[in-house]
Amino acid sequence: MADYQDSKALVLNFYEEFESASADQAGTVLNRYTSSDYQFRGVHPFNELDGADAVAETVWKPLFSAFTAMQRRQDIFMAGTNSEDGDEWVTSMGNFMGLFDNDWLGIPATGKITFLPYVEFSRIGDGKIRESAFFCDIIRVMRQAGVSPLPTQTGAEIINPGPRTHDGLLFDIQDEAESEKTLELVNRMCDDLVSDGLESPSSNLRKTWHEDMAWFGPGGIGATFTIDRYQEQHQGPFGAGLDNIVFNGHVCNYAEGNYAGWFGWPNLTMTSSGGFMGLPASDRRLHMRVVDMYRRDGDKLAENWIFIDMLYWMLQQDVDVLERMRKILRR
């Protein structure tokens, strides 16, 4: 049995202490748990940062100041060995929940309960967090604040739920054979998808997905349910709007138990030759940073949670979503 208990305990202790910290204490706590050469990758406008102090000031202090009584509500917690390089990672996915009492990134405060969907990958080494990849769904916060700077999405606008089986918190040691089954299935699905140009016919999808698959996409695209509706409401528009798609590989890719996850920086490069998300068509090469989290049920995949750095993807097309939001609010 693979044992990641020390790494899990490190991250869980960090989360517990971090959640009880004030905005001004965020840097102190982060420094305590991270290495001196700590590196951070985050969605735009955070992007790449070096050192705990820079991350605390840029990412966490503003968020702590905006959300009163903020809680980390995990739906998936897992750890494993990265199949790309052998490093050990811990992953947490869920929602931050708090009272949105002060503006954040220019998004107007509501004073109401608000959810910030997130997924966080932490690379562990020598008893410290050495690297983090933090994807959060800023567009979903905009929607909850009543601001809609993007066209209506192709899927459903919801706060994505956690696993149907409510068993995603893998605090205990998992069966390594089950982890291997999950990783093999996810990699086979990815290989099929890449070989089909990210437009797998339903016959190929049904080799690795349950008929009633749930696909929980990011704000701006939305969620969909069943293979047929996934193809109609996401895969179809994605394939029609984007072309020349190149898969760049993963930074991290692993599984534990029935769960798996990966992220890339970027995973995909493409052109928006048919227009996508209501944007004009162009031949500009665009990079897409993506996280996928999966739940396996038996010999097929049942659920998929997706985070895409939509603000970064649109910024490459000269669309600054945060500035567009500010213009809407000034009207």
LOSEKE-969937 format. One record per residue: z, y, x of N, C-alpha, C in turn; residue in three letters. Coordinates in steps of 0.02 Angstrom, whole numbers, padded with zeros to 5 digits, always signed. Last residue first. Layout:
BEGIN
ZYXZYXZYXALA...
//
This chain:
BEGIN
-00781+02586-01087-00822+02610-01143-00779+02634-01201ARG-00703+02526-00993-00707+02599-00992-00745+02627-01052ARG-00721+02391-01010-00656+02419-01030-00658+02495-01031LEU-00848+02374-00956-00837+02360-01027-00773+02393-01051ILE-00818+02402-00823-00863+02446-00860-00856+02436-00935LYS-00738+02293-00790-00709+02360-00788-00753+02410-00827ARG-00832+02189-00801-00774+02191-00846-00745+02261-00849MET-00914+02221-00694-00942+02221-00762-00886+02225-00813ARG-00824+02197-00591-00847+02266-00603-00878+02272-00673GLU-00812+02058-00605-00752+02101-00610-00772+02173-00624LEU-00943+02016-00583-00912+02005-00648-00851+02049-00657VAL-01077+02077-00515-01006+02079-00500-00969+02075-00566ASP-01225+02016-00475-01185+02026-00535-01112+02020-00516VAL-01309+01980-00372-01295+02052-00383-01261+02066-00449ASP-01306+01849-00350-01362+01873-00390-01352+01946-00411GLN-01188+01826-00290-01247+01815-00249-01311+01838-00284GLN-01104+01838-00398-01107+01894-00351-01168+01887-00305LEU-01112+01714-00459-01146+01770-00490-01153+01829-00442MET-01036+01637-00371-01105+01617-00385-01144+01676-00415TRP-00911+01703-00377-00949+01702-00314-01022+01686-00327TYR-00877+01677-00510-00882+01746-00487-00922+01750-00422LEU-00871+01537-00515-00923+01572-00551-00932+01644-00527MET-00833+01412-00437-00820+01482-00419-00876+01524-00449ASP-00786+01288-00550-00841+01318-00512-00822+01390-00498ILE-00710+01138-00590-00698+01208-00573-00757+01232-00531PHE-00696+01010-00708-00739+01045-00660-00716+01117-00652ILE-00646+00848-00746-00626+00918-00748-00664+00954-00692TRP-00682+00709-00840-00704+00747-00782-00684+00820-00793ASN-00653+00540-00895-00642+00612-00900-00659+00646-00834GLU-00701+00410-00871-00686+00431-00939-00680+00506-00947ALA-00803+00294-00784-00768+00358-00785-00760+00382-00856LEU-00776+00114-00782-00816+00174-00791-00771+00236-00792LYS-00699+00002-00783-00753+00004-00735-00798+00065-00742ASP-00548+00077-00827-00583+00014-00818-00637+00020-00765GLY-00569+00238-00812-00541+00193-00862-00579+00128-00857ASP-00535+00371-00701-00570+00308-00714-00532+00268-00766ARG-00550+00544-00698-00507+00487-00718-00551+00427-00733ARG-00579+00674-00577-00601+00619-00620-00543+00574-00639TYR-00634+00837-00532-00578+00790-00537-00597+00737-00590MET-00727+00939-00427-00730+00890-00481-00668+00846-00476ASP-00767+01104-00382-00716+01051-00381-00730+01005-00440VAL-00887+01201-00292-00869+01160-00349-00811+01114-00333VAL-00989+01334-00257-00928+01301-00237-00898+01266-00298ARG-01156+01359-00225-01108+01346-00278-01050+01306-00251MET-01275+01479-00171-01226+01428-00154-01175+01421-00210HIS-01451+01509-00184-01383+01521-00207-01338+01463-00189LEU-01595+01592-00137-01555+01532-00127-01482+01548-00140ARG-01705+01669-00253-01651+01677-00204-01611+01612-00199ARG-01801+01679-00346-01810+01626-00295-01757+01631-00240ASP-01749+01697-00518-01764+01723-00452-01774+01664-00404SER-01721+01750-00687-01744+01701-00639-01759+01735-00572ALA-01573+01838-00742-01645+01834-00730-01662+01779-00680PRO-01443+01751-00836-01465+01793-00780-01540+01787-00770LEU-01387+01665-00928-01414+01728-00952-01438+01775-00898GLY-01358+01550-00861-01302+01593-00880-01326+01662-00902MET-01511+01555-00774-01453+01516-00796-01396+01564-00810PHE-01682+01541-00732-01628+01581-00760-01572+01535-00783GLY-01764+01459-00667-01773+01463-00739-01723+01508-00773GLY-01723+01472-00536-01794+01484-00552-01808+01488-00626SER-01612+01492-00447-01608+01502-00519-01677+01518-00546SER-01595+01368-00322-01626+01430-00345-01619+01432-00421THR-01457+01305-00219-01508+01301-00271-01544+01368-00279MET-01331+01199-00155-01373+01257-00144-01434+01250-00190THR-01164+01136-00169-01233+01138-00191-01266+01203-00169LEU-01038+01149-00112-01064+01082-00126-01139+01083-00136ASN-01009+01266+00026-01020+01248-00045-01044+01176-00051PRO-00889+01170+00004-00887+01242+00023-00951+01261+00061TRP-00811+01058-00117-00858+01075-00064-00858+01150-00052GLY-00696+00929-00168-00721+00998-00169-00768+01008-00110PHE-00639+00795-00276-00673+00821-00217-00684+00896-00225TRP-00542+00656-00336-00561+00727-00334-00598+00744-00271GLY-00475+00533-00449-00512+00553-00389-00529+00627-00393ALA-00373+00403-00518-00395+00472-00514-00430+00486-00448TYR-00307+00284-00526-00366+00293-00570-00396+00362-00566ASN-00255+00285-00360-00249+00254-00425-00313+00262-00464GLY-00341+00415-00285-00277+00379-00287-00268+00351-00356GLU-00475+00466-00177-00450+00441-00241-00380+00413-00231ALA-00574+00602-00105-00530+00544-00103-00508+00523-00173TYR-00641+00723-00009-00660+00675-00061-00615+00614-00055ASN-00683+00881+00057-00630+00832+00043-00652+00788-00015CYS-00806+00938+00074-00755+00950+00124-00701+00897+00118VAL-00961+00854+00039-00894+00874+00021-00854+00893+00083HIS-01138+00900+00022-01082+00858+00041-01015+00889+00023GLY-01243+00974-00025-01221+00987+00043-01164+00943+00066ASN-01387+00949-00117-01317+00930-00112-01295+00934-00039PHE-01496+01066-00185-01480+01027-00126-01405+01012-00126VAL-01618+01101-00304-01547+01090-00292-01537+01044-00232ILE-01732+01164-00360-01726+01156-00287-01653+01144-00266ASN-01659+01255-00500-01710+01214-00468-01695+01209-00393ASP-01595+01292-00663-01587+01289-00591-01637+01240-00561LEU-01617+01284-00800-01608+01350-00770-01609+01350-00695GLY-01630+01151-00834-01684+01197-00853-01679+01263-00816ALA-01509+01097-00790-01572+01075-00760-01629+01122-00774GLY-01420+01166-00873-01412+01169-00801-01478+01151-00766PHE-01462+01129-01003-01467+01199-00981-01462+01206-00905PRO-01434+00983-00986-01499+01011-01004-01507+01083-00982GLY-01297+00973-00956-01346+00950-00908-01416+00978-00922GLN-01235+01038-01075-01227+01060-01005-01285+01038-00961HIS-01279+00998-01200-01243+01062-01195-01229+01084-01123GLN-01349+00876-01188-01376+00931-01228-01345+00998-01210GLU-01267+00797-01108-01336+00810-01088-01365+00870-01125GLN-01151+00801-01186-01149+00825-01116-01220+00841-01093TYR-01194+00737-01300-01181+00809-01304-01175+00840-01234ARG-01212+00605-01248-01268+00641-01280-01255+00716-01282ASP-01084+00571-01198-01142+00575-01154-01197+00617-01185ILE-00944+00669-01255-00991+00614-01262-01052+00625-01217THR-00920+00843-01246-00890+00778-01262-00944+00729-01283PHE-00880+00993-01151-00921+00954-01197-00896+00882-01198THR-00835+01164-01111-00823+01093-01113-00869+01058-01163ALA-00904+01301-01011-00869+01270-01067-00867+01195-01062GLY-00958+01411-00939-01000+01353-00957-00969+01316-01016ILE-00862+01507-00940-00931+01528-00927-00980+01474-00943GLY-00737+01407-00868-00754+01465-00909-00822+01492-00890GLY-00796+01238-00827-00761+01301-00815-00778+01354-00866PRO-00783+01082-00924-00814+01129-00878-00775+01194-00873GLY-00746+00929-00948-00710+00991-00956-00734+01041-00904PHE-00804+00800-01034-00825+00841-00977-00796+00911-00988TRP-00771+00638-01079-00752+00708-01091-00766+00747-01027ALA-00864+00500-01146-00841+00540-01089-00822+00610-01111MET-00896+00395-01232-00858+00452-01257-00827+00492-01200ASP-00958+00301-01149-00998+00336-01200-00962+00399-01225GLU-00912+00313-00976-00900+00289-01044-00941+00331-01094HIS-01021+00301-00835-00981+00341-00882-00971+00305-00948TRP-01107+00224-00760-01043+00243-00729-00997+00282-00776THR-01216+00195-00838-01195+00145-00788-01125+00160-00761LYS-01247+00304-00913-01209+00251-00946-01189+00195-00898ARG-01328+00377-00829-01260+00400-00842-01218+00344-00871LEU-01448+00305-00841-01411+00306-00777-01339+00328-00787ASN-01481+00331-00974-01475+00262-00952-01437+00257-00886SER-01495+00470-00979-01437+00439-01010-01427+00367-00988SER-01546+00530-00815-01559+00510-00884-01499+00473-00912PRO-01478+00660-00715-01480+00589-00730-01499+00576-00803SER-01503+00775-00633-01526+00771-00703-01532+00698-00723GLU-01484+00789-00499-01431+00814-00543-01452+00815-00616LEU-01585+00712-00442-01592+00785-00442-01543+00819-00488GLY-01557+00580-00432-01594+00601-00492-01602+00677-00496ASP-01481+00573-00320-01547+00544-00317-01590+00563-00376SER-01364+00632-00370-01402+00667-00319-01474+00639-00316VAL-01322+00533-00462-01336+00601-00484-01380+00639-00434LEU-01301+00422-00380-01351+00419-00435-01372+00489-00456ASP-01199+00472-00299-01262+00452-00269-01318+00449-00322ASP-01099+00490-00397-01125+00548-00361-01193+00532-00329CYS-01075+00356-00434-01098+00404-00484-01131+00465-00450MET-01027+00310-00311-01089+00281-00339-01118+00328-00392ARG-00911+00384-00300-00964+00393-00250-01030+00366-00275ASN-00839+00334-00410-00857+00405-00407-00913+00417-00358VAL-00827+00199-00372-00861+00217-00433-00884+00290-00431LEU-00752+00208-00253-00818+00177-00252-00858+00197-00313GLU-00634+00268-00301-00676+00304-00254-00747+00275-00251LEU-00586+00165-00386-00601+00232-00413-00649+00268-00366THR-00565+00059-00298-00612+00052-00354-00634+00120-00381LYS-00467+00115-00215-00533+00098-00187-00585+00089-00242GLU-00361+00123-00305-00388+00184-00275-00458+00172-00248SER-00338-00012-00326-00361+00029-00382-00391+00095-00356GLU-00292-00049-00200-00353-00079-00226-00382-00039-00284ALA-00172+00021-00190-00228+00042-00149-00294+00013-00173GLU-00072+00076-00317-00105+00016-00292-00169+00037-00254ASP+00040+00211-00269-00011+00180-00311-00043+00120-00276GLN+00204+00275-00273+00152+00241-00234+00105+00204-00281ILE+00231+00416-00386+00249+00353-00353+00190+00325-00313ASP+00172+00524-00446+00228+00536-00401+00246+00474-00360PHE+00048+00566-00516+00057+00506-00475+00111+00519-00423LEU+00012+00614-00664+00060+00635-00614+00081+00575-00572LEU-00070+00565-00764-00101+00594-00705-00053+00616-00650GLY-00056+00510-00889-00029+00473-00832-00055+00500-00766ASP-00109+00540-01015-00047+00572-00993-00015+00536-00934HIS-00230+00500-01065-00180+00448-01055-00113+00475-01031THR-00309+00613-01060-00294+00584-01126-00236+00535-01121ARG-00260+00738-00942-00286+00670-00959-00263+00646-01027PRO-00256+00906-01013-00248+00857-00960-00274+00790-00982GLY-00380+01020-01086-00319+00979-01086-00315+00936-01023PRO-00440+01185-01061-00451+01113-01052-00385+01075-01050ASN-00453+01297-01182-00411+01284-01124-00411+01208-01115ILE-00626+01324-01226-00559+01299-01240-00519+01303-01175ILE-00778+01344-01286-00729+01386-01252-00659+01362-01272GLU-00901+01218-01260-00849+01247-01302-00800+01287-01260ALA-01059+01260-01179-01008+01214-01204-00957+01252-01246GLY-01134+01372-01147-01168+01317-01180-01119+01266-01208THR-01065+01537-01183-01079+01479-01143-01110+01423-01183GLN-01122+01701-01208-01091+01642-01238-01112+01580-01199THR-01121+01800-01054-01150+01775-01117-01111+01716-01144PRO-00975+01892-00995-01030+01845-00986-01059+01825-01054LEU-00863+01968-01017-00916+01998-00976-00976+01953-00966PRO-00755+01989-01130-00808+01939-01122-00866+01969-01084SER-00584+02000-01162-00640+02029-01125-00691+01975-01113VAL-00464+01952-01211-00512+01982-01258-00570+02016-01225GLY-00383+01881-01131-00367+01952-01137-00417+01989-01182ALA-00446+01760-01131-00382+01765-01167-00360+01837-01176GLN-00556+01794-01049-00566+01776-01119-00502+01783-01160ARG-00490+01814-00926-00526+01869-00959-00534+01855-01033MET-00449+01684-00902-00398+01735-00913-00430+01796-00947VAL-00572+01622-00882-00531+01601-00939-00475+01652-00954ARG-00614+01681-00764-00650+01698-00826-00609+01678-00887ILE-00534+01621-00669-00522+01691-00686-00556+01710-00751ILE-00474+01481-00633-00525+01501-00681-00510+01571-00707ASP-00462+01436-00459-00432+01453-00523-00485+01484-00567CYS-00440+01340-00317-00489+01361-00367-00451+01377-00432PHE-00398+01332-00156-00369+01351-00220-00424+01378-00265PHE-00360+01237-00023-00418+01259-00062-00393+01270-00133ALA-00270+01252+00130-00271+01248+00057-00340+01269+00031SER-00190+01182+00273-00250+01211+00242-00244+01204+00166GLU-00071+01133+00312-00113+01165+00363-00173+01201+00333ARG+00091+01110+00276+00027+01122+00242-00016+01162+00290ILE+00177+00993+00385+00163+01060+00359+00098+01060+00319LYS+00195+00875+00454+00247+00897+00408+00238+00967+00380GLY+00076+00853+00525+00138+00868+00561+00191+00899+00515ASP-00022+00902+00386-00020+00877+00455+00044+00899+00489GLY-00120+00907+00240-00054+00899+00270-00061+00873+00341ILE-00207+01014+00133-00213+00967+00190-00147+00967+00227ARG-00216+01029-00038-00176+01047+00020-00184+00993+00074SER-00299+01098-00175-00300+01045-00125-00262+01070-00064PHE-00279+01141-00341-00261+01159-00272-00260+01097-00228GLU-00340+01216-00486-00334+01155-00447-00324+01176-00375VAL-00302+01296-00645-00308+01295-00572-00314+01223-00547TYR-00299+01413-00780-00315+01346-00755-00326+01347-00679PRO-00181+01509-00840-00229+01514-00785-00243+01443-00760LEU-00134+01569-00999-00144+01512-00955-00196+01529-00902PHE-00008+01668-01074-00076+01662-01048-00078+01604-00999THR+00084+01754-01196+00077+01694-01157+00004+01684-01137ILE+00064+01934-01184+00067+01871-01220+00064+01812-01171LYS+00038+02054-01128+00107+02042-01147+00117+01975-01182GLY-00087+02081-01079-00080+02074-01151-00008+02069-01175THR-00172+02177-00953-00115+02137-00976-00112+02137-01052ALA-00344+02172-00910-00289+02207-00943-00235+02160-00968PRO-00398+02142-00747-00395+02114-00815-00335+02144-00850ILE-00386+02185-00619-00418+02230-00666-00419+02204-00737GLY-00312+02086-00561-00383+02092-00541-00421+02138-00588LEU-00203+02108-00691-00218+02065-00634-00293+02066-00621TRP-00072+02206-00767-00142+02193-00753-00150+02150-00691ASP+00073+02124-00832+00043+02176-00791-00029+02156-00773ASN+00106+02017-00914+00139+02081-00925+00110+02138-00885ASP+00083+01879-00981+00036+01922-00945+00058+01995-00956PHE+00194+01754-00951+00183+01812-00994+00141+01862-00955LEU+00118+01598-00902+00167+01651-00898+00153+01703-00951GLY+00062+01456-00816+00076+01487-00880+00129+01540-00871MET-00064+01373-00730-00008+01418-00725+00000+01451-00794PHE-00116+01205-00758-00117+01276-00778-00055+01312-00753ASN-00191+01087-00653-00159+01101-00716-00169+01174-00735GLY-00176+00987-00508-00219+01019-00557-00181+01030-00622MET-00157+00956-00336-00124+00972-00399-00173+01007-00445SER-00163+00847-00198-00199+00887-00247-00158+00895-00310THR-00155+00824-00024-00119+00820-00088-00154+00868-00136VAL-00223+00729+00112-00224+00786+00066-00181+00771+00006TRP-00253+00687+00281-00213+00674+00221-00210+00737+00178GLU-00411+00644+00359-00351+00685+00351-00317+00669+00285ASP-00532+00576+00369-00470+00540+00381-00407+00580+00376GLY-00652+00635+00336-00628+00644+00405-00561+00609+00420ASP-00697+00592+00210-00743+00629+00253-00719+00631+00325GLU-00598+00537+00135-00650+00491+00160-00698+00525+00207SER-00433+00580+00153-00500+00608+00145-00552+00560+00175ASN-00309+00491+00076-00343+00502+00139-00414+00524+00126THR-00200+00569-00047-00240+00516-00018-00270+00536+00048GLY-00119+00608-00204-00127+00616-00132-00170+00559-00106ALA-00086+00704-00354-00108+00645-00318-00114+00660-00244MET-00072+00755-00517-00042+00764-00450-00055+00699-00412PHE-00121+00837-00662-00138+00786-00612-00103+00805-00547ILE-00053+00935-00731-00081+00879-00769-00100+00821-00724ASP+00082+01050-00712+00035+01003-00683+00012+00950-00733GLN+00114+01207-00723+00116+01151-00770+00061+01101-00748ARG+00211+01327-00655+00156+01282-00637+00163+01219-00680ARG+00253+01480-00735+00266+01409-00723+00202+01375-00700GLN+00319+01645-00729+00262+01600-00720+00284+01529-00703MET+00389+01758-00774+00415+01691-00788+00360+01638-00781ALA+00245+01863-00787+00317+01856-00790+00336+01783-00807THR+00111+01898-00693+00134+01848-00741+00209+01840-00736PHE+00094+01998-00596+00060+02004-00660+00090+01959-00713ALA+00164+01961-00484+00181+02025-00514+00150+02033-00584SER+00103+01841-00451+00173+01840-00470+00193+01905-00506PHE-00023+01895-00414-00017+01850-00471+00054+01846-00497LEU+00006+01976-00301-00021+02006-00362-00014+01961-00423PRO+00060+01869-00217+00101+01926-00237+00072+01961-00299LYS-00049+01778-00197+00009+01760-00236+00051+01820-00259TRP-00164+01844-00130-00169+01798-00186-00106+01796-00229VAL-00130+01937-00030-00194+01942-00066-00195+01902-00130THR-00003+01906+00019-00018+01975-00001-00080+01978-00046GLU-00016+01768+00048+00036+01792+00003+00019+01861-00024ALA-00121+01769+00142-00129+01734+00078-00077+01759+00027VAL-00064+01841+00247-00124+01867+00214-00134+01834+00146ALA+00043+01754+00279+00056+01822+00257-00004+01852+00220ASP-00017+01633+00321+00022+01635+00259+00033+01706+00234ALA-00185+01630+00384-00115+01646+00389-00080+01655+00323GLY-00341+01689+00331-00304+01657+00385-00231+01679+00384ASP-00457+01657+00198-00403+01697+00227-00368+01656+00281LEU-00602+01669+00099-00569+01637+00155-00517+01684+00187GLU-00582+01715-00074-00625+01687-00021-00584+01657+00036ASN-00544+01807-00177-00499+01789-00123-00537+01763-00062PHE-00612+01841-00296-00620+01884-00237-00575+01867-00178PRO-00686+01682-00266-00694+01755-00260-00648+01788-00313HIS-00567+01551-00232-00622+01579-00269-00627+01655-00255VAL-00518+01509-00062-00506+01523-00133-00567+01551-00166GLY-00444+01434+00075-00507+01446+00041-00491+01457-00033ARG-00347+01460+00220-00351+01461+00147-00423+01473+00125PHE-00246+01394+00352-00309+01421+00327-00314+01413+00252GLN-00121+01411+00476-00138+01397+00406-00202+01433+00385TYR-00064+01402+00600-00136+01413+00596-00163+01399+00525ASP+00068+01373+00578+00053+01439+00607-00022+01455+00604SER+00083+01290+00416+00078+01292+00489+00060+01361+00513SER+00201+01311+00279+00134+01308+00308+00136+01313+00384THR+00329+01330+00231+00297+01266+00219+00228+01259+00251TYR+00368+01458+00264+00414+01403+00278+00379+01335+00273ARG+00269+01542+00216+00276+01533+00289+00319+01472+00306ASN+00301+01538+00080+00238+01509+00104+00240+01496+00179LEU+00423+01606+00077+00420+01536+00058+00357+01503+00085VAL+00379+01734+00121+00432+01698+00156+00430+01623+00141THR+00285+01770+00023+00265+01762+00093+00316+01722+00132GLY+00364+01781-00094+00310+01733-00090+00290+01718-00018ALA+00457+01878-00116+00478+01820-00077+00422+01770-00065GLN+00399+01971-00199+00415+01992-00131+00435+01934-00086ASP+00394+01897-00319+00332+01918-00286+00344+01936-00213ALA+00521+01769-00304+00494+01831-00331+00428+01847-00295SER+00528+01590-00333+00527+01649-00290+00501+01710-00328ALA+00518+01476-00405+00578+01515-00415+00580+01579-00374SER+00399+01423-00358+00403+01443-00428+00464+01487-00441GLU+00431+01388-00227+00383+01442-00239+00389+01469-00310PHE+00513+01278-00242+00541+01339-00213+00496+01399-00227GLU+00422+01189-00303+00486+01205-00335+00515+01270-00308GLU+00318+01182-00209+00306+01208-00276+00371+01229-00310TYR+00387+01124-00100+00357+01191-00094+00346+01221-00163PHE+00416+01000-00154+00471+01045-00135+00447+01116-00128ASN+00285+00952-00169+00327+00962-00228+00386+01008-00213LEU+00245+00945-00034+00211+00990-00080+00253+01003-00142VAL+00337+00849+00017+00329+00915+00048+00299+00965-00001LEU+00312+00739-00065+00377+00772-00067+00373+00842-00038ALA+00182+00706-00023+00194+00726-00092+00260+00764-00098LYS+00209+00670+00109+00164+00727+00095+00174+00752+00023SER+00291+00559+00088+00317+00617+00125+00274+00679+00111ASP+00207+00471+00016+00266+00498-00015+00294+00559+00021GLN+00097+00397+00034+00089+00469+00045+00151+00506+00019TYR+00049+00245+00084+00110+00282+00067+00102+00355+00085ASP-00045+00108+00029-00045+00173+00063+00014+00214+00038ALA+00000-00060+00042+00000+00000+00000+00000+00063+00044MET
//
